[in-house]
Amino acid sequence: MTESKIHFFDLLSDLPGMDQAPKLGDTANRPLTQPGPSKSWSPFTLRTRMVLNFKGFPYTQSWISYPDIEPFLKAQGVTPGKSSTPYTLPAISHKGSITSNPDGVLMDSESIATYIDKVYPSPPLFPSGDASYSLLVAVLNIIDKIAPFYKPLIIPNVPSGLDERGREYFIRTRSAAFGKPLLEVK
């Protein structure tokens, strides 16, 4: 087991948050992370939060606004993902253990889950080994196949919970992706 603590990066929101500000740990000197009350809302970052909580070990966290995600992850040396959004959250930093970049940052909930289960095997996320992991992959494939049908129902509502900068960025970039104003997406 590694000795460094995992640090979790989640999306900043305006939603009513926690009773106390999240700990910034060793990332307090990174200007793109923002402390303060915020509430986790993204199904993608919630997957990672659930894994971290299930494993039961302490971790620190920071909140990052949408327009800061790509510059932050690029600055950490994270390789872009293959989706239409190459830099996204969730992400974790586990210095000294993740070696693909100097700050030990890993992005993508599936990659993070398999990484954490390998480094911290107990309790296991995949109790039946490869069979459990195969089930995860099958479920994620189904979600990807139905995404075009549910995204137009969800995405127009996302900005209402974001911080001001995140809201402006999200509306601008998603309107461009859909080819029409976000309010017209149905």
HELIX and SHEET records of a PDB file:
HELIX    1   1 GLY A   25  THR A   27  5                                   3    
HELIX    2   2 PRO A   43  LYS A   55  1                                  13    
HELIX    3   3 TYR A   66  ALA A   75  1                                  10    
HELIX    4   4 SER A  109  VAL A  119  1                                  11    
HELIX    5   5 ASP A  130  ILE A  154  1                                  25    
HELIX    6   6 ILE A  155  GLY A  161  5                                   7    
HELIX    7   7 GLU A  164  PHE A  178  1                                  15    
HELIX    8   8 LEU A  182  GLU A  184  5                                   3    
SHEET    1   A 4 TYR A  59  ILE A  64  0                                        
SHEET    2   A 4 ILE A   6  LEU A  11  1                                        
SHEET    3   A 4 ALA A  91  SER A  93 -1                                        
SHEET    4   A 4 VAL A 105  MET A 107 -1                                        
END                                                                             
